Amino acid sequence: MDKNESIAAIEEEIRRTNTELARMLTSQGQFVTAAESLTGGMICSSFVDIPGSSDWFSDGFVTYSNEAKIMRLGVPYMLISKHTAVSSEVAMAMAQGALHRSGADYAVAVTGLAGPFEDENGVPYPMDPRHERGLVFVAAAYAGGACVRRCVFSGNRTEVRKKTNRQAVIMLKKLVQSAQQYGIIK
């Protein structure tokens, strides 16, 4: 990823990917849901930016706090306690929870650290030693399987969140393509 990559270029790739995703899902009468932590609804918003999104986007879950992940998505408390909320295990549980609670055909979930990482005086905030700046986990799931990816994004808070959104829709599109190509559809 180019250090000089613009937000506009990232947003254009998200729009292009979502347009393709919309076509694929609509052609099969399928729906997607999203479970978001650090993006706070950004992925769902990018879905509804596409005209006709009600034909393929069912709903979304903004579960920023650990309590919301537990209550709304059914993420086990012990999973968060053992691995932290920023982990592949929690991202996968978020995707599975969103899939089951929404009734959608596909789900995408994101959890991570977007910053800022220092206060206004430049003093670093405490960080779990298992984490690093810009650490993000993206998971995608459907009835036939799931995948999760660990990413580390550079940039400010907005850039990390936009890059997470892009990674989420790209992963989701690849999962839908694979499921449709191999006939592994719910």
C-alpha positions in Angstrom: 0.0 0.0 0.0 1.4 3.3 -1.1 2.2 5.8 1.8 0.8 8.6 -0.4 -2.4 6.9 -1.2 -5.3 9.3 -0.9 -8.5 8.9 1.0 -10.3 9.7 -2.3 -8.6 6.7 -4.0 -9.5 4.4 -1.1 -13.1 5.6 -1.2 -13.3 5.0 -5.0 -12.0 1.5 -4.6 -14.6 0.9 -1.8 -17.4 2.2 -4.1 -16.2 0.1 -7.0 -15.9 -3.1 -4.9 -19.4 -2.5 -3.3 -20.9 -2.0 -6.8 -19.5 -5.4 -7.8 -20.6 -6.9 -4.6 -24.1 -5.5 -5.1 -24.4 -7.1 -8.5 -23.2 -10.5 -7.3 -25.5 -10.6 -4.3 -28.6 -9.2 -6.1 -28.2 -11.8 -8.9 -28.5 -14.5 -6.3 -31.1 -12.9 -4.1 -28.6 -12.9 -1.3 -27.9 -10.5 1.6 -25.0 -9.2 3.6 -24.6 -7.9 7.2 -21.7 -6.2 9.0 -20.5 -6.1 12.5 -18.3 -3.1 13.2 -16.1 -2.0 16.0 -13.4 0.5 15.0 -15.2 1.6 11.9 -18.3 2.5 13.8 -20.8 2.1 11.0 -18.5 3.2 8.1 -18.9 -0.2 6.3 -22.7 -0.1 6.5 -22.6 3.4 5.3 -20.5 2.5 2.3 -23.0 -0.2 1.5 -26.0 2.2 1.5 -24.0 4.6 -0.7 -24.8 2.2 -3.5 -28.3 2.8 -5.0 -30.6 -0.2 -4.5 -28.7 -1.4 -1.4 -31.9 -2.6 0.2 -31.8 -5.5 -2.3 -28.6 -6.9 -0.9 -27.8 -5.3 2.5 -29.9 -6.5 5.4 -28.6 -4.7 8.5 -25.6 -3.9 10.6 -24.2 -4.0 14.1 -22.1 -1.3 15.6 -20.5 -3.0 18.6 -17.8 -0.7 19.8 -17.7 -1.8 23.4 -16.9 -5.2 24.7 -20.4 -5.3 26.3 -22.0 -4.7 23.0 -20.0 -7.4 21.3 -21.2 -9.8 24.0 -24.9 -8.7 24.2 -25.6 -8.0 20.5 -23.4 -10.6 18.8 -23.0 -13.3 21.4 -19.2 -13.0 21.5 -18.3 -15.1 24.6 -16.9 -13.0 27.5 -14.1 -15.5 28.0 -12.9 -15.1 24.4 -12.5 -11.3 24.9 -10.9 -11.9 28.3 -8.4 -14.4 26.9 -7.5 -12.8 23.5 -8.7 -9.2 23.9 -11.3 -7.6 21.7 -8.6 -6.9 19.1 -8.0 -10.5 18.0 -8.7 -12.9 15.2 -10.8 -15.0 17.6 -13.1 -12.1 18.4 -13.3 -10.9 14.8 -14.4 -14.4 13.8 -17.0 -14.6 16.7 -18.3 -11.2 15.6 -18.8 -12.3 12.0 -20.4 -15.6 13.1 -22.7 -13.7 15.5 -23.8 -11.2 12.9 -24.4 -14.0 10.4 -26.6 -15.9 12.8 -28.4 -13.0 14.4 -29.2 -11.2 11.1 -30.2 -14.2 9.0 -28.1 -12.7 6.1 -26.2 -15.0 3.7 -22.8 -13.3 4.4 -21.3 -11.3 7.2 -18.2 -9.2 7.6 -16.7 -8.0 10.9 -13.9 -5.7 11.9 -12.1 -5.0 15.2 -8.9 -3.1 15.8 -7.0 0.0 16.9 -7.4 3.1 14.9 -5.8 5.6 17.3 -4.9 8.1 18.4 -2.1 6.5 20.3 -0.9 9.5 22.3 -2.7 12.2 24.2 -2.4 15.9 23.2 1.0 16.1 25.0 2.4 13.2 23.0 2.2 10.8 26.0 1.5 7.3 24.7 -1.8 5.7 25.9 -1.4 2.3 27.6 -1.5 -0.5 25.0 -1.8 -4.3 25.5 1.7 -5.7 24.6 0.0 -8.1 22.1 -1.1 -5.1 20.1 0.5 -2.5 17.8 -0.6 0.7 16.2 -3.1 0.2 13.4 -3.7 -3.5 14.2 -6.9 -4.7 12.7 -8.7 -8.0 12.2 -11.2 -8.5 9.5 -13.4 -11.6 9.3 -15.9 -12.7 6.7 -18.3 -15.6 7.1 -21.2 -17.5 5.5 -22.9 -20.9 6.1 -20.1 -22.7 4.2 -17.1 -21.3 6.0 -15.2 -18.2 7.2 -11.9 -16.5 6.9 -10.0 -13.9 9.0 -7.1 -11.6 8.2 -4.7 -9.7 10.4 -3.7 -6.3 9.1 -1.6 -3.4 10.3 -2.5 -0.1 8.7 -0.5 3.1 8.9 -1.9 6.6 9.0 -4.1 8.7 11.2 -7.4 7.5 12.7 -9.5 8.3 9.5 -6.9 6.6 7.3 -6.9 3.4 9.4 -10.7 3.3 9.4 -11.0 3.8 5.7 -8.3 1.2 4.9 -10.2 -1.2 7.2 -13.4 -0.6 5.3 -11.7 -1.3 2.0 -10.1 -4.5 3.3 -13.5 -5.6 4.7 -15.4 -5.2 1.4 -12.6 -6.7 -0.6 -12.5 -9.8 1.6 -16.3 -10.0 1.5 -16.3 -9.8 -2.3 -13.7 -12.6 -2.5 -15.8 -14.8 -0.2 -19.0 -14.2 -2.2 -17.1 -15.0 -5.5 -15.7 -18.2 -4.1 -19.1 -19.3 -2.7 -20.9 -18.5 -5.9 -18.2 -20.0 -8.1 -18.2 -23.3 -6.3 -21.9 -23.4 -5.6 -21.5 -23.3 -1.9 -24.5 -21.2 -1.2 -26.8 -21.3 1.8 
